[in-house]
Amino acid sequence: MDIPSGENPVAQAIAQTLVDGFNKHYRLFRESSAQAKARFEAGDWRGVQVAVRERIAFYDDRVNETVTYLREALHAETIDDITWQRAKLLYIGLLTNHKQPELAETFFNSVFCKIMHRTYFHNDFIFVRPAISTDFIESDPPAYRSYYPNRAGLRQTIRDICIDFDWQCPFADLERDIENVISAVVLQMGGRLSAAEANFQLQVLHSAFYRNKGAYIVGKAINGDYEYPFVVPVLHDANSRLFLDAILLDAAQIRTLFSLSRAYFMTDMEVPSAYVKFLSGLMPHKPAAELYTMLGLAKQGKTMFFRDLIHHLRHSQDEFVVAPGIRGMVMAVFTLPSFPYVFKVIKDVFAPPKEVDHATVKAKYVLVKQHDRVGRMADTLEFSDVALPKARFSLELTEELRRECPSLLEESESEIVIRHVYIERRMKPLNLYLDSADEEKREDAVIEYGNAIKELAYANIFPGDMLFKNFGVTRFGRVVFYDYDEIEYMTDCNFRRIPEAPNPEAEMSGEPWYSVARNDIFPEEFGAFLLGNPETKRVFMKHHADLIDPEFWQKTKQMILDGYVPDFFPYPEAMRFRKLFGEAARQAPQTAAETA
């Protein structure tokens, strides 16, 4: 529709209010992200956890603040269509030289969609497609620094890279770490990386990536036509001095570092699109939506994900179907086989013995979003009013949704609108994986399953329902938990040993002879419902017998109450220099499993 020319003061006020609201949001976002460096230097690990949790709320706070202003000052719901369209065009003009235009467009969408009905959710009113290119936006300082080892030598270049981050605490032994980096590169790549060639250079992102107790140097080596991604984790030793812990050169390991099953990174970015472009070069098969999300820009991740979904639907023909596996009591789950995600809708009524309600389930998902997922809990994208083509739904799925969650469905002749849905990466349910796995893979999966439960426990998460069907196996063989309606904080649970029965009759009874409070947990009972398969039981008891002993849970809970923050390394223990060379073993922190 053509918009009349001429001044429109209401449209101008809308556009300026939206830009101001977004700019305030991103200023606060950058301030929090930039402070991650100081928290890392100070070893303020509790502060890290609080900052990550608080930063998640920044976006919604600013959106709600902007919506409130538009309603009170401009009576936003009464504004006519022409004015809104004019406001969008004026907004585009304000983004011409903006450093974060793609994020600002998403902010416009978020505010508009809170004010107007979903029938307006098309490109005339919101940014269904991006309007401003993010190519070649200049950043000050530049997004990455370039180094030329042929000039100063490889050792001096590595030294310069570390020093340029200007960490305000000393390295324990930087010369040792430099030798470890070079030796590990030779070991992993099977030959020396020559710095003598004239076009050999290293490019390193300007800001380090901070998460948990680590800082990560992210870059790539360029040698002629070849590019080699690398990530170097930097940690504190027992004396609060820094050391380089490893170097990751394998693309799969770097992808795992940026997995959505982990907490979001904090890194200071003036031009986030430049960081995403650089990271996409290191991980070419990782969707930009996931990279934005891992950088803490979850709303942008959702925007790009939905654009990817709509594009995929236009270029595919398969149907949405009920997801394979045992039907859940809380969620109706479906998937599109050609698209690697599952869609989860809360049922209207839960089958016994479930006692939670919709509000409780939503609160559990918020908990997971805000908590450190330590590589063991799937992150989810939460959407409202998702319109999908009705013709693409299988008859079985349509009937199940109508039966299980009618209050969350709205149907037209051509669309099914789901009022609330969670979307997450598709994994193979662990129970199905174990049914089809050979002996070696079955053993690995059972070991991974126990490791997942332990690592969640160290992170103050008790999974609640630990049945195999509630865990998935990633394509890299990692076991991840994804059913959250019964999770609790470890510190809210009371782990008890089953009291001795007063007599044989009580022991044979189907009813407990002891009192049970709401959050009482009896680990000795786990084996009865988890370990029916003899081979599974053999492997589990060999590696994880402590999980059915209350003492493990009690000690872990006390460790958390004492304020201990464990280490979770998002790369194999075997990659650490302390394992490869032994030189850093004296000062390097132990893993959570070792300390517990």
C-alpha positions, 0 to 999 in steps of 0.5 A, a space after each residue: 500500500 502506498 503511504 501518503 507523503 508529508 509530515 505525520 507527527 504521531 508516526 514520527 513520535 512512534 518511530 522515535 519512541 521505538 528507537 529510543 526504547 531499543 537504544 536504551 535496551 542495547 545500552 544496558 545489554 552492552 553494559 552488563 556484557 562489558 562488566 563480564 570482564 571485570 567479574 571474570 578478573 575478580 573471580 566473582 562466579 556468583 555474580 556471573 550467575 546473577 548477571 546472566 539471569 538478570 540480563 535475560 529480562 532486559 528485553 521484555 522490560 524495555 518492550 513493556 516500558 515502550 508499550 506502556 508509554 505508547 498506550 498512555 501518551 499516544 493511545 496506541 490501540 486507536 492509531 490508524 493503519 496508515 499512521 503505523 505504516 508511516 511509522 515503520 517507514 520513518 523507523 527504517 530511516 532512523 536505522 540507516 546508520 545504526 549499528 544494530 539495525 536487525 535487533 532494532 527491527 525485531 524490537 519494533 516487531 515485539 512492541 507492535 505485536 503487543 499492541 495490535 492483533 495478529 492479523 497485522 503481523 505481515 510485512 506492511 506493518 512489521 519486519 517479516 523480512 529485514 529492511 536494513 542490510 547488516 553487511 559492512 557495518 563499521 565497528 569501533 574498535 573493529 570486530 576482530 584484530 589481525 595478527 601476522 606471525 611472520 613479522 613477530 614470530 608465532 610465540 610473540 603473536 600468541 603472547 600479544 593476543 593474550 596481552 591485548 585482552 588487557 585482563 587485570 590479573 597476571 598469568 601464572 606462566 604464559 610462556 609455558 602456556 604458549 608452548 602448550 598451545 603450539 605443542 597441542 596444535 602440532 599434536 592435533 593437526 599432525 604437523 607444524 603450522 608455518 608462520 613463514 608464509 607472507 599471507 599467514 595471519 590470525 584473526 581474533 574477535 575483539 572481545 573475549 567470550 565469558 561464561 561460568 568461570 571461563 573466558 574464551 579467545 575466539 579466532 581463526 588462522 588463515 593460510 592461503 586458501 585455508 582457514 582454521 578455526 580455534 578457541 582458547 579457554 582461559 581459566 583461573 588457577 587456585 591462586 587467582 592467576 590466569 592460564 590457557 587451559 586448551 585449544 579447540 581446533 575441531 569444528 564439532 568441538 567448537 559447535 558444542 561450545 556454542 550449544 543451546 544446552 549451555 548458558 549464554 555467553 557474555 561478550 561486548 559487541 557494538 556490531 553483533 552482526 559482525 560477530 555472528 558473521 565471523 562465528 558463522 565462518 567458524 561454524 558454517 552449518 550452525 544457524 545464525 538464529 542459534 548464534 544470536 541466541 548464544 550471544 544473549 540475543 534470544 529475541 533476534 534468535 527467535 526472529 531468525 528462527 521463524 524466518 527459517 521455518 517459514 522459508 523451509 515450509 515454502 520449500 518442502 512438502 512433508 507434514 507435521 506429525 506426532 513426534 516418535 516416542 512415548 506420549 507425554 502426560 504434560 505435553 503434546 509433541 510434534 515435529 516436521 521430519 525435514 526440519 530438525 526441531 520439535 514443537 511442544 504444546 501444554 495439554 489442557 488436562 494432565 493425566 494422573 499422577 501429574 499434579 502440576 498446572 499450566 502456570 507451574 509448567 511455564 515457571 519451570 521453563 523460565 527456570 531452565 532459561 535462566 539457569 546454567 544448563 551445563 550442556 545437559 538441558 535443552 534450551 527452548 524458544 517460546 512463541 505465542 500465536 504461531 500460525 502454521 498451514 493447516 494442510 501441512 498437519 497430518 490427520 493424526 496430529 490434528 486430532 491429537 491437538 484438538 483432543 489434548 489442547 483445544 484451548 490453545 488452538 485456533 483454526 481457520 480454513 487455511 491455518 492452525 494458530 497455536 497460542 503458546 508453543 515451545 520449540 527445541 532442537 530434535 533429539 532421539 529419545 534415550 529409550 528409543 536409542 537404547 532399544 536400537 543401539 549396539 552393545 558399545 553405544 548402549 554402554 556409552 549412552 548409559 554412562 552419559 545418562 548418569 553423567 547428565 544426572 550428576 552434572 545437573 545435580 552439581 548445577 543445583 538441578 534435580 530432574 525429578 522424573 528421570 525416566 529414559 524417555 525424558 532424555 534425548 541423545 544428540 547427534 554427537 552422542 551427548 545425553 540431554 534432559 528435556 522434560 522440565 515439569 518436575 525439576 526442582 532445585 537440589 537445595 529445595 529437596 530433602 534426600 532421605 534413606 528409606 527407614 528400616 521396616 518395623 516388621 516383615 508385613 510392613 516391608 511387603 505392603 504396597 504402602 510406605 511405612 514412613 512419612 513422606 513430605 512433598 520434596 522428600 526424595 528416596 534415591 534407593 527407589 531409583 533402581 526399581 523404575 530405571 534399571 529393569 533391563 539387566 544389561 542397562 543395570 550392569 553398566 549403570 551400577 558399574 559407573 553410577 551406583 552412587 546415584 542410588 545412594 542418598 549420600 551422593 545427593 546429600 553431599 552434593 546438596 551441602 556442597 551447593 549450600 556451602 557456596 561452591 560453584 563447580 567447573 563445567 568444561 564444554 570440551 573433552 577433559 582429554 583436550 586440557 593441557 593438564 591432561 595432554 602435557 601435565 604441566 598445568 596440573 598443579 594449579 588447574 581446577 578439578 572438575 565438578 565430578 572430582 571435587 564432589 
